[in-house]
Amino acid sequence: MKNVHLIAACGVGMASLAGMLKEKGCRVTGSDANVYPPMSTQLESLGIRLASPYAPENIPPDTDLVVVGNAVSRGNQEAQEAVRRGVPTLSMPQAVARFFLGERESIVVAGTHGKTTTTSLAAWSLFALGADPSFLVGGVPKNFPVSYRVGLGRHFVIEGDEYDTAYFDKGPKFLHYRPRIVLLTSVEFDHADIYRDLDHVRESFRRLAAILPPDGLLVACADYPDVVAVSREARCPVIFYATRDGALPAGPGLDAWTVRGTGESSGMTGFRMEGSGRSLDFRLPLPGLHNAANAAGVAIVLMRLGFLPEAIAPTFERFAGIRRRQEEVGEFRGILVVDDFAHHPTAVRETLRAVRGRYPGRRIVAVFEPRSNTSRRKVFQREFTSALSEADEVILAGVFGADKIPPEERLSPEEVAAEVRAAGRPAQVIPEVDGIVTRLAETCRAGDLVLIMSNGGFGGIQGKLAAALSV
């Protein structure tokens, strides 16, 4: 297998795979409907040629393998061309498993929330501890130049996405990753475009727990009752951790840790883990108890791998985080702009709480774009109202691609704004990015914090707002 072509190569996972294949000595080409950063920039720096738009001739004549991203439909011209030529075709998770997992110990980080940050922290800590791990992350970790690594160590840390795999495989990606260790951060309803309901989501995670080998390990966050339910499918040892009183399941011989925040200081979130007769203190540069909980899960995994807490702690303190996860864009005229990927109501709520804890005294203006397949639907309309009410002021953008969601299923930003106002917070809907930027530039004052939340580009609002506030 020498020449590989990737269809939908600008996705984070696909672009990471492209880089890994290049390191393996393959000639790699790729295509996408639109070539866009940050992954297009990463691919260009690696010397990987990208074509756009899709066309049969994008696949070189001597291609040995085509890898299809999950954004590709059965009717895609290049997918059809690969079938016509008889070129072997794999999904991204299949290719990762076939060419890179091998004899490595697969550590899969899964869950509705926190996967990217938690995967990156685990990968960084193993690297800093000298384990020379491989990893594949669905984001851009600031401790590394790219979103993947092919190391010589025995560990492969991978973000286990519950989203479907490819047009020919509607099962979740994480089932392909041969997990030996799973860190399960959360289970809630999400991805309303492919999952019918919470039971359907739970079933996918049950399957993940069930494929762990008896000598494997499941580290599970008991703050989420459905994580506890899913863990019953595991044939291997389970270690629970929780931040909420009463969340840990009861039972003889239970292996469990409680996690408590110990305060914010000097840009660090302190937390204490208590369990197995020990009390351990850590500090993390990321704000909020939810990030501390995810770090506690990583600490449990690392301790089970044989690393001492006193060696783990300094690696946590040097973790630089992920782009677009509570990332400071900059401070302009005393107005701090923070960018985040939050798009599920739980993530919105926890992000707002984390930001308030990290930046006490600032008035928080939340700017939210309903963009994900779930947030564009009214399934969580009440929960979004509650979550956004944690801010001091709320601005909602129009529903992204609203015409693709039937009106009766579509989220109503106007109703959310009205309900937030009824809860005592100023809130309004401004459909377009330029209007939002104008409003913020006119009304924000020194000491305010603008928190931008979207799982997409949001019309370049970050740069536009920075420019408007710099005038």
C-alpha positions as CSV (number, residue, x, y, z in Angstrom):
1,M,0.0,0.0,0.0
2,K,2.0,3.0,-1.3
3,N,-0.4,5.5,-2.8
4,V,-3.4,6.7,-0.8
5,H,-6.2,9.2,-1.7
6,L,-8.4,10.7,1.0
7,I,-11.9,12.0,0.2
8,A,-12.9,14.8,2.5
9,A,-9.3,15.4,3.6
10,C,-9.9,18.7,5.5
11,G,-11.7,17.0,8.4
12,V,-9.6,17.0,11.5
13,G,-9.4,13.2,11.7
14,M,-8.8,12.7,8.0
15,A,-6.1,15.4,7.9
16,S,-4.4,13.7,10.9
17,L,-4.5,10.3,9.1
18,A,-3.1,11.9,6.0
19,G,-0.1,13.1,8.0
20,M,0.4,9.8,9.7
21,L,0.3,8.0,6.3
22,K,2.9,10.4,4.9
23,E,5.1,9.6,7.9
24,K,4.6,5.9,7.1
25,G,6.1,6.5,3.7
26,C,3.0,6.7,1.6
27,R,2.3,9.1,-1.2
28,V,-0.8,10.9,-0.1
29,T,-3.3,13.0,-2.1
30,G,-6.6,14.4,-0.9
31,S,-9.7,16.3,-1.9
32,D,-12.6,18.2,-0.3
33,A,-15.6,20.2,-1.3
34,N,-13.9,23.2,0.1
35,V,-10.3,23.6,1.1
36,Y,-10.3,25.3,4.6
37,P,-8.0,25.8,7.6
38,P,-6.8,24.8,10.0
39,M,-6.4,21.4,8.5
40,S,-5.7,22.6,4.9
41,T,-2.8,24.6,6.3
42,Q,-1.5,21.5,8.1
43,L,-1.7,19.4,5.0
44,E,0.0,22.1,2.9
45,S,2.9,22.3,5.4
46,L,3.2,18.5,5.0
47,G,3.4,18.7,1.2
48,I,0.1,16.9,0.7
49,R,-1.7,18.0,-2.5
50,L,-5.3,18.9,-2.1
51,A,-7.9,19.2,-4.9
52,S,-11.3,20.9,-4.9
53,P,-14.1,20.5,-5.8
54,Y,-14.7,16.7,-5.9
55,A,-14.0,15.2,-9.4
56,P,-13.2,11.6,-10.5
57,E,-9.9,12.7,-12.0
58,N,-8.7,13.8,-8.5
59,I,-7.9,10.2,-7.8
60,P,-4.5,9.5,-9.3
61,P,-4.4,6.5,-11.7
62,D,-2.0,4.5,-9.5
63,T,-4.0,4.9,-6.3
64,D,-3.8,1.7,-4.1
65,L,-6.3,2.8,-1.5
66,V,-9.1,5.3,-1.1
67,V,-10.0,6.5,2.4
68,V,-13.5,8.0,2.8
69,G,-14.4,10.6,5.4
70,N,-17.8,10.3,7.1
71,A,-18.9,13.6,5.5
72,V,-18.9,11.8,2.1
73,S,-22.2,10.4,0.7
74,R,-22.6,7.3,-1.4
75,G,-23.3,9.5,-4.4
76,N,-20.0,11.4,-4.2
77,Q,-18.3,11.4,-7.6
78,E,-14.9,10.2,-6.2
79,A,-16.5,7.5,-4.1
80,Q,-18.3,6.2,-7.2
81,E,-15.1,6.4,-9.2
82,A,-13.2,4.3,-6.6
83,V,-15.9,1.7,-6.9
84,R,-15.9,1.8,-10.7
85,R,-12.1,1.3,-10.8
86,G,-12.2,-1.4,-8.1
87,V,-9.8,0.5,-5.8
88,P,-10.0,-0.8,-2.2
89,T,-11.9,1.6,0.1
90,L,-11.7,2.1,3.9
91,S,-13.2,4.5,6.4
92,M,-10.9,6.7,8.5
93,P,-11.3,4.5,11.6
94,Q,-10.7,1.3,9.6
95,A,-7.5,2.8,8.2
96,V,-6.2,4.0,11.6
97,A,-6.8,0.5,13.1
98,R,-5.3,-1.4,10.2
99,F,-2.1,0.7,9.7
100,F,-1.4,2.2,13.1
101,L,-2.9,0.4,16.1
102,G,-1.2,-3.0,15.5
103,E,0.3,-4.2,18.7
104,R,0.0,-0.9,20.5
105,E,-2.2,-0.5,23.6
106,S,-5.2,1.6,22.5
107,I,-6.4,4.2,25.0
108,V,-9.8,5.5,23.8
109,V,-11.2,8.7,25.3
110,A,-15.0,8.7,24.7
111,G,-18.0,10.6,25.8
112,T,-20.5,13.4,24.8
113,H,-18.3,16.1,26.3
114,G,-14.6,16.8,26.8
115,K,-13.1,14.2,24.4
116,T,-10.7,16.5,22.6
117,T,-9.2,18.2,25.6
118,T,-9.0,15.0,27.6
119,T,-7.4,13.1,24.8
120,S,-4.9,15.8,24.4
121,L,-4.1,15.9,28.1
122,A,-3.5,12.2,28.2
123,A,-1.3,12.3,25.1
124,W,0.7,15.2,26.4
125,S,1.2,13.7,29.8
126,L,2.4,10.4,28.4
127,F,4.8,12.3,26.1
128,A,6.1,14.5,28.9
129,L,6.5,11.3,31.1
130,G,8.8,9.9,28.4
131,A,6.4,7.2,27.1
132,D,6.8,8.3,23.4
133,P,3.1,7.7,22.6
134,S,1.2,7.9,19.4
135,F,-2.0,9.9,19.3
136,L,-4.9,11.2,17.1
137,V,-6.9,14.1,18.4
138,G,-10.0,15.8,16.9
139,G,-8.6,19.3,17.5
140,V,-5.3,21.2,17.6
141,P,-3.5,20.7,20.9
142,K,-1.2,23.6,21.7
143,N,1.5,21.4,23.1
144,F,2.2,19.9,19.7
145,P,2.7,21.3,16.2
146,V,0.0,19.0,14.7
147,S,-3.1,17.0,15.7
148,Y,-1.4,13.6,15.6
149,R,1.8,11.8,16.5
150,V,3.4,8.5,15.5
151,G,5.6,7.5,18.4
152,L,7.7,4.4,19.2
153,G,6.0,3.7,22.5
154,R,3.4,1.1,23.2
155,H,0.5,3.5,23.8
156,F,-1.9,5.0,21.2
157,V,-4.2,7.6,22.6
158,I,-7.2,8.3,20.4
159,E,-10.3,10.4,20.6
160,G,-13.2,8.0,20.3
161,D,-16.1,9.7,18.4
162,E,-19.6,8.3,18.7
163,Y,-20.5,9.8,15.4
164,D,-21.0,7.4,12.5
165,T,-18.1,6.0,10.5
166,A,-18.9,6.3,6.8
167,Y,-21.7,6.0,4.3
168,F,-21.1,2.2,4.3
169,D,-20.8,1.9,8.1
170,K,-23.3,3.7,10.3
171,G,-21.8,2.4,13.5
172,P,-19.8,4.7,15.8
173,K,-16.1,5.3,15.0
174,F,-14.9,4.2,18.4
175,L,-15.9,0.6,17.8
176,H,-12.9,0.3,15.4
177,Y,-10.2,1.3,17.8
178,R,-9.6,-2.0,19.6
179,P,-9.7,-0.4,23.0
180,R,-7.7,-1.8,25.9
181,I,-8.4,1.2,28.1
182,V,-11.5,3.5,27.8
183,L,-11.9,6.8,29.6
184,L,-15.6,7.6,29.5
185,T,-16.2,11.3,30.4
186,S,-20.0,11.6,29.9
187,V,-23.1,10.1,28.2
188,E,-25.9,12.4,27.2
189,F,-28.2,12.8,24.1
190,D,-26.5,14.4,21.2
191,H,-26.1,14.1,17.4
192,A,-29.9,14.3,16.8
193,D,-29.3,13.8,13.1
194,I,-28.1,10.1,13.6
195,Y,-29.4,9.1,17.0
196,R,-33.1,8.6,17.6
197,D,-33.0,9.2,21.4
198,L,-30.9,8.7,24.5
199,D,-31.5,5.0,24.5
200,H,-29.9,4.9,21.0
201,V,-26.9,6.8,22.3
202,R,-26.5,4.6,25.3
203,E,-26.6,1.5,23.1
204,S,-23.5,2.7,21.2
205,F,-21.6,3.3,24.5
206,R,-22.7,0.0,25.8
207,R,-21.1,-1.7,22.8
208,L,-17.9,0.2,23.5
209,A,-17.8,-1.0,27.1
210,A,-18.6,-4.5,26.0
211,I,-15.6,-4.9,23.6
212,L,-13.1,-4.1,26.3
213,P,-11.1,-7.2,27.1
214,P,-11.3,-8.8,30.5
215,D,-7.8,-7.6,31.3
216,G,-8.6,-4.1,30.1
217,L,-9.8,-1.1,32.1
218,L,-12.8,1.3,32.1
219,V,-12.4,4.6,33.8
220,A,-15.9,6.2,34.1
221,C,-17.2,9.5,35.3
222,A,-20.1,8.7,37.6
223,D,-21.4,12.3,37.5
224,Y,-23.5,11.1,34.6
225,P,-26.0,8.3,35.5
226,D,-25.9,6.9,32.0
227,V,-22.1,6.4,32.3
228,V,-22.8,4.2,35.4
229,A,-25.4,2.3,33.5
230,V,-23.2,1.8,30.5
231,S,-20.3,0.6,32.7
232,R,-22.3,-2.5,33.7
233,E,-21.5,-4.0,30.2
234,A,-17.8,-4.1,30.9
235,R,-16.1,-7.4,31.6
236,C,-13.0,-5.7,32.9
237,P,-12.3,-3.7,36.0
238,V,-14.1,-0.3,36.3
239,I,-12.8,2.7,38.2
240,F,-15.3,5.5,38.9
241,Y,-14.6,9.1,39.6
242,A,-17.1,11.9,40.4
243,T,-17.4,15.5,41.5
244,R,-21.0,15.3,42.8
245,D,-21.9,14.1,46.2
246,G,-23.9,10.8,46.0
247,A,-22.9,10.2,42.4
248,L,-20.6,7.3,43.0
249,P,-22.4,3.9,42.8
250,A,-22.4,1.9,46.0
251,G,-21.1,-1.7,46.3
252,P,-18.5,-3.9,47.9
253,G,-15.0,-3.5,46.6
254,L,-15.9,-0.4,44.5
255,D,-12.8,1.3,43.1
256,A,-13.7,5.0,43.1
257,W,-12.3,8.5,43.5
258,T,-14.0,11.8,44.6
259,V,-12.9,15.0,42.9
260,R,-13.1,18.4,44.6
261,G,-12.1,21.8,43.3
262,T,-9.6,23.6,45.6
263,G,-9.9,27.0,44.0
264,E,-8.5,29.2,41.3
265,S,-5.1,30.8,41.7
266,S,-2.5,32.3,39.4
267,G,-4.3,31.0,36.3
268,M,-4.5,27.5,37.7
269,T,-7.5,25.4,38.7
270,G,-6.7,23.3,41.8
271,F,-8.4,20.0,42.5
272,R,-8.0,17.2,45.0
273,M,-8.7,13.5,44.4
274,E,-9.5,11.2,47.3
275,G,-9.7,7.4,47.0
276,S,-7.9,4.2,47.7
277,G,-6.9,5.7,51.1
278,R,-5.0,8.5,49.4
279,S,-5.5,12.2,48.9
280,L,-3.8,13.7,45.8
281,D,-3.6,17.4,44.8
282,F,-3.2,18.6,41.2
283,R,-3.3,21.9,39.3
284,L,-4.5,22.5,35.8
285,P,-4.2,25.7,33.6
286,L,-7.8,25.2,32.3
287,P,-10.7,26.7,34.2
288,G,-13.7,24.9,35.7
289,L,-14.5,21.8,37.6
290,H,-15.5,19.9,34.4
291,N,-11.9,20.2,33.2
292,A,-10.6,19.1,36.6
293,A,-12.9,16.1,36.4
294,N,-11.6,15.1,33.0
295,A,-8.0,15.6,34.3
296,A,-8.8,13.3,37.2
297,G,-9.9,10.6,34.8
298,V,-6.5,11.0,33.0
299,A,-4.7,10.8,36.3
300,I,-6.4,7.5,37.1
301,V,-5.4,6.0,33.7
302,L,-1.8,7.2,34.1
303,M,-1.6,5.8,37.7
304,R,-2.9,2.4,36.4
305,L,-0.1,2.5,33.8
306,G,2.4,2.8,36.6
307,F,3.2,6.5,36.7
308,L,3.4,8.1,40.1
309,P,1.2,11.1,41.1
310,E,4.2,13.3,41.8
311,A,5.4,12.7,38.3
312,I,2.0,13.3,36.7
313,A,1.3,16.6,38.5
314,P,3.9,18.7,36.7
315,T,2.8,17.5,33.3
316,F,-0.8,18.7,34.0
317,E,0.6,22.1,35.0
318,R,2.4,22.4,31.6
319,F,-0.6,21.5,29.6
320,A,-1.3,24.3,27.1
321,G,-4.9,23.3,26.2
322,I,-6.6,23.2,22.8
323,R,-7.4,25.8,20.2
324,R,-11.0,27.0,20.5
325,R,-11.5,25.6,24.0
326,Q,-11.9,28.6,26.3
327,E,-9.1,30.2,24.2
328,E,-8.4,33.9,24.8
329,V,-8.6,35.7,21.4
330,G,-7.2,38.8,23.1
331,E,-8.1,41.9,25.2
332,F,-9.2,45.0,23.3
333,R,-10.0,48.3,25.1
334,G,-10.2,46.3,28.3
335,I,-12.8,43.9,26.7
336,L,-11.6,40.2,26.9
337,V,-12.8,38.0,24.0
338,V,-12.8,34.2,24.6
339,D,-13.6,31.6,21.9
340,D,-15.1,28.2,22.7
341,F,-16.4,25.1,20.8
342,A,-19.4,24.6,23.2
343,H,-22.5,23.6,21.3
344,H,-24.4,21.2,23.7
345,P,-26.3,22.8,26.6
346,T,-24.2,21.0,29.2
347,A,-21.0,22.3,27.6
348,V,-22.5,25.8,27.3
349,R,-23.4,25.8,31.0
350,E,-20.1,24.4,32.2
351,T,-18.1,26.7,30.0
352,L,-19.9,29.8,31.3
353,R,-19.4,28.6,34.9
354,A,-15.7,27.9,34.2
355,V,-15.2,31.4,32.6
356,R,-17.0,33.1,35.5
357,G,-14.7,31.3,38.0
358,R,-11.5,32.1,36.1
359,Y,-12.4,35.8,35.4
360,P,-14.3,36.9,38.6
361,G,-15.9,40.4,38.4
362,R,-16.2,40.6,34.7
363,R,-19.6,41.0,33.0
364,I,-20.1,38.0,30.7
365,V,-21.7,38.5,27.3
366,A,-22.5,35.1,25.8
367,V,-22.7,34.9,22.0
368,F,-24.1,31.6,20.8
369,E,-24.5,30.2,17.3
370,P,-26.9,27.2,17.0
371,R,-24.8,25.3,14.4
372,S,-24.5,21.6,15.4
373,N,-27.0,19.1,14.2
374,T,-28.5,18.9,17.7
375,S,-28.4,22.6,18.7
376,R,-30.2,23.6,15.5
377,R,-33.2,21.5,16.6
378,K,-35.6,22.3,19.4
379,V,-34.8,19.1,21.3
380,F,-32.8,21.1,23.9
381,Q,-34.5,24.5,23.6
382,R,-35.4,24.6,27.4
383,E,-31.9,23.4,28.4
384,F,-30.2,26.1,26.2
385,T,-32.4,28.7,27.9
386,S,-31.2,27.5,31.3
387,A,-27.6,27.2,30.3
388,L,-27.4,30.6,28.6
389,S,-29.0,32.3,31.6
390,E,-25.7,31.7,33.4
391,A,-24.4,34.7,31.4
392,D,-25.0,38.4,32.2
393,E,-26.2,39.1,28.7
394,V,-27.0,36.8,25.8
395,I,-26.8,37.3,22.0
396,L,-28.1,34.5,19.8
397,A,-27.2,34.2,16.1
398,G,-29.6,32.8,13.6
399,V,-29.8,29.0,13.2
400,F,-27.0,27.9,10.8
401,G,-28.4,26.3,7.6
402,A,-32.0,26.8,9.0
403,D,-33.6,25.8,5.7
404,K,-32.2,22.3,6.1
405,I,-34.2,21.7,9.4
406,P,-38.0,21.3,9.1
407,P,-39.7,24.4,10.8
408,E,-41.5,22.2,13.3
409,E,-38.2,20.6,14.4
410,R,-36.1,23.8,14.3
411,L,-34.8,25.7,17.4
412,S,-36.3,29.1,17.8
413,P,-33.6,31.6,18.9
414,E,-36.4,34.1,19.4
415,E,-38.1,31.9,22.0
416,V,-34.9,31.1,23.8
417,A,-34.1,34.9,24.0
418,A,-37.6,35.6,25.3
419,E,-37.2,32.9,28.0
420,V,-33.8,34.2,29.0
421,R,-35.2,37.7,29.3
422,A,-38.0,36.2,31.5
423,A,-35.3,34.8,33.7
424,G,-34.0,38.3,34.2
425,R,-31.1,38.5,31.7
426,P,-30.9,40.8,28.7
427,A,-31.1,38.7,25.5
428,Q,-31.7,39.3,21.9
429,V,-31.4,37.6,18.5
430,I,-29.1,39.2,15.9
431,P,-29.2,36.9,12.9
432,E,-26.0,38.0,11.1
433,V,-22.4,38.1,12.3
434,D,-21.8,41.7,11.2
435,G,-24.8,42.9,13.2
436,I,-23.5,41.0,16.2
437,V,-20.1,42.6,15.9
438,T,-21.6,46.1,15.5
439,R,-23.7,45.6,18.6
440,L,-20.8,44.3,20.7
441,A,-18.5,47.1,19.6
442,E,-21.2,49.7,20.6
443,T,-22.3,48.3,23.9
444,C,-19.3,46.5,25.5
445,R,-17.2,48.3,28.0
446,A,-13.8,47.8,29.7
447,G,-14.1,44.9,32.1
448,D,-16.6,42.9,30.0
449,L,-15.9,39.4,28.7
450,V,-17.3,38.3,25.4
451,L,-17.6,34.5,25.2
452,I,-18.2,33.2,21.6
453,M,-19.6,29.7,21.4
454,S,-20.0,27.7,18.1
455,N,-18.8,24.4,16.8
456,G,-18.0,26.0,13.4
457,G,-16.4,29.1,11.8
458,F,-19.2,31.4,12.9
459,G,-18.5,33.7,9.9
460,G,-15.1,34.7,11.2
461,I,-16.6,36.5,14.1
462,Q,-13.5,36.2,16.2
463,G,-11.3,38.2,13.9
464,K,-14.1,40.7,12.9
465,L,-14.8,41.4,16.6
466,A,-11.1,41.8,17.4
467,A,-10.8,44.3,14.5
468,A,-13.9,46.3,15.5
469,L,-12.8,46.6,19.1
470,S,-9.3,47.6,18.1
471,V,-10.5,50.8,16.3
